[in-house]
């Protein structure tokens, strides 16, 4: 596990300065505190930070081939590298180490850009081919590891984190105003844009080639998830057994390490299944790590303890309170490079920090929900679609609009009841998938609501907020559930993985996701939709696959979804302080939002007319992000939350 960055000047006589490369590399030292490495050759500069996991003695980077014509920096783990190494050595390649990094170099020598098709793992890498005078970069199929870049007429800059690019001389952080409607809606950007003007993401399953002679880049997809559920009728037991075998193989491969490995354990079926299979594979107690809150309603610690006791693991816990939560927020926004989408990211960081005291690597349960239909919204949407057909057949559009308006604004409905009803077909426009699905389960601000709060010059055009996500929805094929899962994997999951990567790397901890071993994902995509959900219950295949490993009370308990007490923490003085921060002259002067619309959000929240906790979270994070990256307010990163809010109006 590493952090990487680099520079490619398109003019061959424009030399990359080591000091500039070191400045970029220094920004991501948390990703690899064990070692640093540099390659500079005229107009090319590659750099890396190393967190030593495999081949501790001889796995340093950058790595070259035998004659020094190929140089590489790499972030990730290749789980089939021993198999690839044997094959490459049979074909005459000479190894100087036993690291998976060197395997990438020789694989490129053998197959060129097609080398990525042979890889099984998580990765983002950049490779300089001195003969072709081309930079070749790639990102893994599901987007587990990040890769950002900025292309100008003069150069290409890249890095594992955006802050590395911003550290290069002359690069100015500027807000990308065009994506504000999408940010307000989803909290993340589904396409290759970022909140920074001119800085983009290399998308999952894609490669990038930069040509020195032309100063241009070419992007190409090398993998996509095929949605072709098997048409022939096999019993559910077939898929249950196949999935169990595939998951066992994935967990086994993800244990590859020369340092201690643990598990993030929430007490849900996903992380518990990983922990159980790891225990079975190791034949000895493993180390598990959990996070929770003093507020028992939001804490999953009792469930995690139950699983830890069942497995006999060496269990560690950490509790996060309101003070720790707000104290960490600015620093974690800095680590994430963009506003934090979900409050649970903060808890994840504290869990990672605790785990780093004992291990260097953790396995996690991410990816099961998106591939096997584990979120309540999946089953609820299927039911909503069924009922909506009947509802629209026996009611007029005028009546449906009136009912939607009543549910949205009626003073006779409390916030809790309104929140429940808003997820039903009654509160949604069944003729618009954006309203029916995205606004229903993802968006803090619908496009209409974003238009009400944004300043006039930033009002969205119809479809702006949903364009990137709808592009995936329109590409998807198959049954309704298949299309929903495809869209989740291409959008929501990528952001979850970014959260996990950045929060774990903030603590210099490597996280691995066996549920996203790509052959296992492809297997999940082949399972007929009818086997994935039953009523309002999802992940049926997984739950049946691990019945011999875990108590039924864990396998079939209601999903909590890593909640936080954010709603409760918003009450009283904290709410006043956040409103003061968002409406102080410094914030208002940005001209992004209508102050009166922001005041109305807080007034409705106080009056308990509408629960605006997610909208307030979105606005707060954007303001803190703006101060850190655009205003370059370095003091904010060290301030306590009392100091942060006390500075309102300063």
N, C-alpha and C positions, 0 to 999 in steps of 0.2 A: 504494500500500500504506500502510495507516494502522493506528492503534489507535483505537477509539472507546469512549465511555462516556457515561452520562447519567442524569438524574433526572427523574421525573415525579411530583410531589406531586398527590394527588387532590383536595385542598382548594385552591381557586384562590387563596385569600389566604395560603397558606403558600409564601413565596418561597424559591426555591433560592438558596443563598448561593454566591457565586463561589469563596470559599475552599474550600468543600466539594467543588465540582466540580474545582477545581485539584488538590486532594489525590488525587482519583480519577485524574485525567489524569496526574499525576506518576508513578503506579505503572507506567504503560505507555510511558514515554518512549522505551524501547529500540525500540518498534515504529515510532516516527517521530521521530527526533532532529532532523529538518530544520525543523519548524515545529509550532506549536500553534494551535488555534482554539477559540473559545467562542461559544455562543449562549445567552443568558439572557433569559427573558421571564416574569416572575412565577413561577409554579409549575413552569416547564419549564427544564431546563438540558441542553444538548448540548455535548460536547467531543470533541476529536480530537487525535491526534498524526500528523504527516505524514512519510512517507518519500517524497520527491519522485521520481516515475517518469515521469508523463505531464504535459505542460503545466507545465513547471517554474516559469514566471513568473506564471501567472494561475490555477493550479489549487488555490488555498487553500480550506479549509473552515472552518466550515460554509458551505454553498451554499444560496441561496434562488432562488425563481422571480422573474419580473419584478416582481411587486407585493409580495413579501415575505410571502406567505401560506403558503408551504411552505418548510421548512428541513430540511436533511439533513446527516448525518455518515455516512461510508461508508468501508469497508475492502475493497479488492479491485481487480479489473481487469475491465472489460466489453470483451470482444474484438470485439464487433460494434457498438461505440458510434459509429463513423464512419457506418456504414449507418443506424443509428437517428437520428443527428443530422441527416442529410440529409432523412430522412422527416419528422422533427419540424419542421425549418425550413420545409419545404414546407407544413406545416400552420399556419405562422404563429408558431412559438415563436422567441423572440429569445435568442441566446446572447451571453454576455459573455466566454466563454473557449472553449477547445477541449478541455476535460477531459471524461472519461467521467462524472465526478461530476455535472456539470451536466446531462448527458443523463438521469440517473436522475430528477432533479427534474422535467424537462419530460415525461418518460415517465409519471410519476405524474399530472401534470396531465391528460394525455391519456387514460390508461387506468385511473387509480385503482389499487387494490390489485392488479388484474390486470397491472400493469406488469411484474411479475417473470417472467411467461410469455414476454416478448419478449427477455429477457436471455440472453446467451451469455457465460459467464465465471465467475469466482469472486467472491463478494461476501457481505458482512454489512453491513447498513445500518439506520439508524433515521431516521425522517422525522416531523417534527411538522407536522400539518395544522392551522393556526390556525382555519380556518373550521369544520371538523368537531370541533375540540377533541379530536383523537385522535392517538395515537402509533402509527405503522405501522413495523414492523420485519420484515426478511426475511433468510433465509440461503440460500446457493446450493444447488443440487440435490444435490450429492454431499457437502457438508459440508467444503469446502476451507477456508473461513474460519469462525472460531468466533464464537459469540454466546451469552453467559450472562446470566441475569437473576434477580432476586429480587423477588417480589411479596409485599407486606404490605398490611394494611388502609389504611395511610397513603400508600404510594408504590410505584412501580416503579423499580428500579435496574437498569442493564444495563452491560455492558462486553465488550470483546474478550477480556479475561482476568478471572478470578475475583478476582484481587488488587485490581482497580479497585473492585469492589463492596465488598470488605472494608475499603477505605480510607474509606468513607463513615461519618461519625460515628454511633455506636450499633450498627453491624453487628458482631456477634460471630461469630468462626469456631468452629463446633462440628462435631465428627465425626458423620457420618451413619451410625450404627451398623447400620442396617438393610441397608446394602449391603456389609457386610464379607464375607459368603460369596461374593458375586459378585466383589468385588475380589480375594480370595484365589485364586479360580479363574482369572479371565481377566486380572486386572491392570487392567482398564478396565470401565466401566459402559455397557452397550449401550443403555439407555433414556435418558430425559432427566434422570435424577438425577445428582448429583455426590457426592463424598465430604463435601461441606459441607451441613449441614442447611439446607434452605430455598433453596438456590441451584441453579438448573436450567439445562439447555442448551436453546436453541432447536434443534430437530432439523433435519437437512438437508431441503431441499425444503419448508420450512414458513414461514409468515408468522405474525406476532403483531400483534394490534391491541389497544391499551389505551384504554379509554373513561374519560375524566375524570369524567363525571357519575356513573357507577356504581362506579368503582374496580375494575373487572374487566378481565380480558384474554380474548381469543378466539384460539385457535390453530387453524390450518387448513393442510392439505397442498395445495400447488399443483402438485406433480409427484411421480410415482412411476415406478419402473423397471418397464416392462411386459415380462413374460416370455412372448413369443409367437414362438419360433423359427419360421422360415418352413417351412411344411409341404411346399411343392412342392420337388422334387428339383433343386436347382441344384448344379453341380460345385463342389468346394472352391476351384478357381481363381477362381470368381466372387467369393467372399468374400475371398480373398487380395487380389485387385485392388481391391475396394471398400474394404477396410481400409487398404491402402496409400494410396489417394487421400484417405481420411478423416484418416489420421495426418499426411500431408503438409500438409493444410489446417489441422489443429490446430496443428502446430508453427509454420507460417507465421503464424497469428493470434497465437500466444503470444509472438512476437518483437516485438510492439508495445511500443515503449519510446523514451524520450528519453535514456536512460542506458545504459551498457554492460551486456550480457547474456552470461552464461556457462552452463555445464552441469555439474551434478554427475555425475561419471563413475565408475561402479563397475567397469566392464569386463564387466558382464552385458549381455544382449541388449537390455533395456529402455532403459537410459540410453545405450547405444551407438547404438541406433537413433535416439534423439532427437538425439544429437550428430551423427550422420551426416546426418540430414535438415536440421539447422540449418546444417551446413557446406555442403551442397548449395544451400540457399536463399541463404546469404550470399555464396557464391562466394569465400570468403576464410577464412583460419585463424580458428578460434574459440578461446575460453579454456575449458579444462576443469579440474575440481578433483576430487581423489580423497583418500581417507583410508585409512590402514591401520595395521598394528602391526608391531613388530619380530618378533613371533612369526609366522613365514611361513605356518604352517598356517592361520591365521585371516585372513591379509591378501590382499586382492584387488588390491593395487597392481600386480603384474606384468601382470595382465590389462588393467587400465586403461592402463598404459603401452603395451601392444600396440595397443589401440584408438587411443590418442592418436597413436602413430607412424603407424598406418594412415591416419588422417584428417589428419595434419599439424597438429594443434592445438597451441596454446600451453598446455602442461600444467603444473599445480601440484599438489604433494602435501604432505600432513602426516601425521606418524606420532604415534600416541597410545600412551603407556605407562601402566603401572599407577599411577604417581604422578599424572600428569595426569588420569587417569580418576577416581580417588577425590577429588582436590582439587576437581574441577568438580561432583561429584555434588550436594552441597547446593544450590549456586546454580542448577543446572539443574532440580532439583525445584521450586525457587521459580519459575523461569520457566514450568514446565509446570503449576503450580498443583496438581497431583496427583502421586502417586508415579509414577515413570517405569516404564513397562511393560517396555521392552526395553533392555538395556545398549547397544545400537547407537545409541540417542539421543545418548549422550555423544559418540561418534565423529562423528555427524552435526553436532553443534554445532561441533566443532573444524574440520570441513570448511567449514562456513558461515563461521566466523570467518576462515579463510584466504581464502575466496572474496571476502569483503567488502573485502579489501585491494585487489581489482582490479575488481570489478563491484558493481552494486547489485541485479541480478536474476539468478536461475539457473533453468534448466529442469531438471526431474528426471524419472525414469522411474517414479514411483509410479503405481499404478492398473492396470498391465497384468496383473499376476498375478491380481488379483481379478476382472477382467472377461473374461480369456481362459484361465483355469485354468492358471496358471503355477506354483503351489506343488506340491511333491511330495505334500502331503496330499490334493490333489484326486484325482490318479490313484490313490494308495494306497487311498483310501476306496472308489473304484469297485471295485478288486480285492478289498478286504476284504468288501464287500457280496456279491460273487459267491461267494467262498469261504465266507463265513458261512452262506449258505443251505445249502450242502452239509454244513457242519460241524454245524449245528443239526438237520439232517434225520437224521444218523446218530449223534447223541450225546444223552445225557440232560442235563437241566438240572443235576442233581447232579454229574455228571462235569465239566461245563463250569465250575461254581462251584469245584470242587476245583482244576482246572487254573489258573483265574484267581488263586486264592489262592496257589498254588505260584509262579506267575510274579511275584506281587507281593512275596512275603516269603521265598522259599527262600534259605537261606544258601549253597546250592551254586551259585547263579548270581551272577556278578560284575555290577557296576553297568553295564558297557558292554553285555553280552549282554541284561540285563534291559531296558535302555533300548531296544534294538532290538526285542525281542519285545513290549514293551508297546504298540507301534503296530500290532500285528497283530490279527486277529480272535480269536486265541486268548486274548488278555488283556482282551478287551472283551465287554460284555454286548450282544449283537446285538439284544435286545428293547428296549433303551433308546438312543435317538438321542443323548441327553446323554452317556452313557458311551461309545458307539461313536464319536462324532465330537468333541464338545466336550472331554471328559476326555482323549481320545486326543491331540489336537493343540493345544489351547489352554490347558487348565487346569493351573496349577501344583499346586493343591489341588483334588481332586474334592470334591463336596459332603460325602461321607463323611469325607474327610481333613480338611476344614475343621472339621467337627464335633468331630474328635479334638483339634484344637489350640486352638479357640476356647473361651473361658470359657463356663460353662454358660448364662449369661443371653443369650449371643449365638449359641448353637447354631442352625444354620439349620433351617427347616422344609423338608420335601421339596419340591424344585423351586425354592427361593429363588434359588440361585446361577444357574440357567439360565433363569429366567422371561423376562427381556427378550430374550435371544438366541433362545429357543424361539418367542417370539411372531413373529419374522421368519421362522423356519423353517416355522412352521405357515401363514403367509401365502403362502409361495412356491408357485409352480405350475410344472408342466413336468416334464422329466426330472430324475433325481437330481442330475446335475451342474448343471443350471440352478438348482435349489433351493439347492445348496451355494453357488454364486456369488452369488445374490441375498442370502443371509444374510451372506456375507463383505462384500459391498458396503455393507450396512446396519449392520454392527457393526465388524468388524476393520478395514476400510478407514477408517472415520471416525476411529478412534483413531490409525492411521498418519498420517493427514492432520493431526491435532492435533499429533502429535509433530513432523512436518516443519514445520508453521507456527510452533510455539513455539521450536524449536531454531534455525530460520533467523532468526526475528525477534529472538531473544536476541542475534544478531549484527547486527541492523538490516539484514537481507538479505531480499529478496522471493523466494519460491520459487513456481514455476508448474508445473502438471502437465498437459501436453498430452494424455496418455492419458485424462484425465478430462474432456475436452471433451464435453459431454453428448450431442451427436449421435453422437460416436464410441462412447460407452458404449452408447447405444441400438442402434447398428449391431452391436456385439459381442454384445448380448443376443439379436439376431435370428439369430445364427449357430448352426446345429444343433450339438448337443453332440458328435456323432460327429466333427466337424471340429476340435474344440478340443484333444483329447488323442489320443495314439497310444501304447498300452502305458503306460509310466510317464513319458512325455514330454508336456509341456503346451505351450501357446501355439503350436501348430502354425501357425495362420494368420499370426501375427506373424512367426515365424521364416521362413516362406516369402515373406512380403511384403518382407523386407529382405535377401534373399539376394544381391542385386546391390550392396549397400552395405557389407557387413561380411564378414570372413573366417569360414568355416564353423567354425573352432576357437573363435570367440567366440559365434556363434549357437547352437551345439549343445553348448557346454560345460556341465558339471553345475552346477546352481544352488547357490551357497553361502549366499545369504540374509543378507548383511551380518553375518557372525558376529563375535563378540568373544572374547578370551582369558579371559573371566570365570571359566570353570571352573578354569583354571590359576592365576589370581590369587587364588582362594579357598584355595589350599594354605598350610599352615604358619601363621605368626604372624597373617596377615591373617584367617584363619578364626577364630582365637582372639579377635582383637580385635572381630570382628563379633558373635560369641557374647556377649562381655562387654558390648557395647553393648546388645544385646537383653535381657540378663538383669540389667542393673544396676537398683537399686531404683527409679529414676525411670521406667524402662520397665515394670517389673513392676507398679508402682503403678497403671498405667492400667487394669489388670484386663481387658485384651482377650484375652490368651492364657494358657493353662496353662503355667507355667514348665517343668514336667516334660516336656511335649510338645515344647517348643522345644529343651530339652536333648537329647531323643531324636533330633531331626532332625540336630543337629550330631554326635552320637555315631555315628549310622548313616552320615553322610557321611564322617567320619574313617575309619571302618572299611571304607569302600568297599562297603558292603552295598547302598546306594541312593544314586544321584547326586541330591542335593537342591539342586543349584545354583540352580534356578529358584525353589524355595520360599524359600531363604535370601535371594535377591534381592528377592522380594516382601515379606518381613518387614523387611528392612533399609530398603527404600524407604518403607514405611509409617511406621516409627519416625522416620526423618529428616523426613518430611513432617509428622508430628505435632509434632515439636519446632519446626519453622519456622513453621507456620501456627496451631497450637493453643496451643503454649507461647510463641509469639512470641520465639523464641531468635534474635535478630538476629546475635549473634556467630557463630553456626554458619555463616552465609553467607560469612564471610570466613576461616573456619578451614581450615587444611590438613587432609588426611586423618589425619595423625599426631595433630594436636590434637583432631580429632573423636573418635578412638578413645581417646586418652589421657584424655579427660574422662569416660570411662565410669566410673561409680561416684562421680563428683563431685556 
